[in-house]
Amino acid sequence: MNGPARHGEAGVVLLNVLVILSIAAVVVFIMLSSQEDALGRARIQSASAAAEALARGAESSAITALRRDMATAPDTDHYGEPWAQVGQTQADLALGRLSVGIRDAQSRLNLARLRTRAVSDVQSFLRIIAELGIDPALGARIAAEIAARPGLSSLSDLRGVSPATLAQIAPYMDFLPDDAPVNLNTVDPVVLRAVLNNRSAALRLEQRRAGAGFLTIDDLTRVGAVRPAGAGFTSQVFDVEIVAEVDDVVVRLLSRIERRQSFAGSRVVVTRRSFGIPLNAVPDIPAGF
């Protein structure tokens, strides 16, 4: 099922899930509040537990949407699909508010691929460095360090790179599973230009994607481009950001979710999860965070 009907169905499913999560959070909050003093620290602890439960429930909703997409649309992934609509959720609930953002992690260049020293991957990386106005010598040193340190898995672990530079490159590259390709349907225009190495073709593909919502191999052929090595139209790695507020207490959950397929079957698993420091207010999370 495609189009508005499919999105409408996803919206109804999401609404039902949020209602259930809200009710569950209320139950957790009441249970905890009945056992602790309703004032002071006990009240904050109860609200924090309820907000965390709400955030974990929203994470489960994202996992469900990504699992369903594996069965219904395995050949393409883009921000017009139902899983991405879950990531546009901002809702007022019985106890507070909830915001959910989902970003395709494969919209960024996979730095793990630099370990193989493949020319195409290194050149794509250096083109992004150049377009961002970063010293090419620093870019070459970063590429060499990644190739020499197999265990490197975080931008923050790079040696001799300033926080400002890390913040500059973070939107366009990350360490992903070694074989994860760039998704041409979700990739940032900066990365699209870098992997294609054809600015004219990249611009036409950006325009096509803006109109249709996704790209196909035929679209590349029409603009005279060849699908680059390490690029495709699907994704298996996603980053989820959830901000839940209960009784003025706010928690932030960051999760990395991977879809895995093997002879044993298909799975959707959380490979990384962290709760951030409670915030003062729920921020707006843009679609496709």
N, C-alpha and C positions, 0 to 999 in steps of 0.2 A: 504494500500500500504506500503511495507517495502523495506529496502535495499537502494541501490544507487539511484533508481528512486525516492523514497520518499525524500531522502536527497537532490537530485538535485532539486526537486520541491520546497523544503523549501528554497534552496539557491536562486532560481529565485525570489520567493516571497519576501525574505529578501532584495535582491538587488533592486527590485522595490520599496519597502518601503523606503529604504535608499535614493534612488533618489528623491522620493517625499518629504522626510524629508529635504533633502538638498535644494530643490527648495523652500520649505516653509521657511527654515531658511534664505535663501537669501532674500525672500520677507520681512520677519520681519526685517532683518538687514537694508535693503534699506529704509523701512518705518521709522524706528527709526532714521537712519542717516540723512534722509531728513528733520527731524524736529529738529535736534540738531546739534550743532557744531561738525564737523568731527574730531576735534582735542581734545586732552586732556581728561578730565574726561567724557565728553559727548560721545566720541568715545568708551571709555572703557565700559560705561554703555550700549551703543548700542550693542557692541560685546557680553557683558555678557548676555543681554536679548536674543540675537540670539542663544548663546550657551545653555542657559537654555531651550529655545524652542526646540532645537535639542535633548537635553537630554530627555526631556519629551516625544518627539516623539519616541525616541528609547525605552523608558519605555513602551509606548503603543504597540510597536512591540513585546516586550517580553510578554506582557499580551496576545496579540493575539495568539502567538505561544503556550502559556500554555493553553489557552482556546481551541484551535484546538486539542491539545493533549488529552484533556478530552473526546472529541468525538471519536477520531481515535484510541487511545491506552490507555483505562482506566485501564487496568489490570497490567500495569508495568510502571515504570519510571526509566530511566537510562541515562547516559551521552552519549549514542549513538543515542539518539532520536533527532528529528528536533529542539525541544525547546532548547536543549543544544547547537546545532550548532549556533543558534542565539547568544548564549553566547560566541562564539569564534570570534565574529566580531571585526575587526579592519579595518577601512576604511578611505581613503583619500577622502574628499568631496570638493565641490566647495569653501567653506569658511574655511575649516580646516580639523580636524580629529575627529574620533569617535571611542571609544572602549567600548565594552559591555561585561560584565562578568555575568554569571548566576551560582549560586551555590545552590544545593539542601540543604536547611536548615535542612532537616531531615537526612542528612548524619552525623549529630552530635547527641550525647545523649541528650534526652530531660530532662532537669533538673526539669521541672515542674512536672514530674512524681514522683519525690522524695517526693512530698507533701503527697502522699498516704502512704508513708513508706512501700511500697511493697518490700519484701525482694530481689526479683530479680533485681529491678531497683537500689536499694541501693548498692547491691553487684557489679553490673556492674560499677556504678560510682566509687566505692572504688578500683576496679581493674584498672581502667584508672589512678586514682591517684597514685596507686602503680607503674604502668608501667612508669609513667612520673617522678618517683623519688621524689614525693612530700611527706612530712611528713604525715603518715597515721592519726595521731591525728588531723591535720588540715583538712584532708578530712572528717573525722567523724564530726568535728565541722561544716564544710560547709553544710553537709547533714542535720544535726540537725537544722541549721539556716533556710535552705530552707523549711523544714517541718513545722517550727514554724512561718514562715512569709508568709502567703498566698498571699500577695500582691507583693512579690518580683518578679521582671520581668527582671532584668538585672544583669549580672555578676559584673558590676562596683558598684552595691549597696551592695555587700557582705561586711560584717564588718571584719576588721582586716586581709584582704587578700592583699598582696603587689601587685603593678602593674606588677611586673615581673611574679608572680605566675598566675595572671589573664591572662596575655599574653600567658603563657605556656599552660593553659587549654582551652582557647577560641577556638582553632581549632577543639576541640573534643566534646564540649558540649555547650548548649545554652538553654535559656528559650523559649519554643515553646508552642503552644496551648496544653492544658492538655492531650489530647488524641493522640497527634501526635507520631507515632511510629518511630523507627529507620528504614531507608530504607536500606536493605541489599545490594541493587544494587549500592549504592553510598557511603556507609559508609566507613570511613577511616579504614585501617587495624587494628589500635590500638583499635578502638571501636568495630570492628568485633570480635576481640579476646576476648574483655571484655564481650560482650553480649552472645557469645557462650560458654565461659569458657572452650574452647577446642582448644588449639593451633594447633594441628595437623589438625583438621577439618577446622579451619579458614584458614590455609595455603593452603589447597587444594581448598577451595572455592575462595580464592584470585586468584589462578592460573586459575580456571575455569572462573571466571569473567573477568580476563585479556584477555582470549581467545575469549569468546563468547560475552562479553560486558554486560552481565546481568546474574542473577541467577533465578532459579525457585525452587519450593518446592521439586521437584525431585532431584535437585542438593544437597540439604541438606540431603535427604534420602540416597543418594549414599555415602556420607562421614560419615554416622552414626550420623548426627546431627538432632536435633529437633528444629523447629522454636521457638526462645525464645519469651516469653511474651513481648509485647512492641516492636516487630519487624515485618517488612513486606517487600513488594516489590514495594510499591507505595509511592508517596509524594504529599502533598498539600501545602507545605510552601517552598518558594524560596526567596533567597536574590539576588538582582540585583545591580551591580555596573556599572555606566555609566560615562565615562569621555569624555566630548565634548570640543573641542577647536575651537574658531572662532577668527580670526584676532589676534592671540597670547594671547587671553584671554581664560582661561581654567576653567570649572566648573566640579564638581564631584557630582553625584547624587547617593544616596544609598536608595534603596527601598526594603521593604519586601512585597512580593506578596503572597496572599493565594487563593487557589481554594476552593470554598464552594459549597456543594450540599445540597439541601433541597427539601421539597415537592413543593416549589415555583419554583424550577429549579436550574440551575447551574450558579455560578457567579465566576468571578475572580476579586479580589479587592486588592488595595494597602492599607495595614494596617499600614505602617510606611514609611515615606519619609523624607529625609533630604538632603539638599545641603551642601556639604563640602566647606571649604575655597578654593578659586581658587588656582590652582596649577601652577607651572611654566612650566610643560611639561606633555604630556600624557604618563603615564606609560604603560608598557606592562602588560596586564591582562591575566594570564594563563587560558587555557580552564578549565571550571568547577570551576571558581573562588569561 
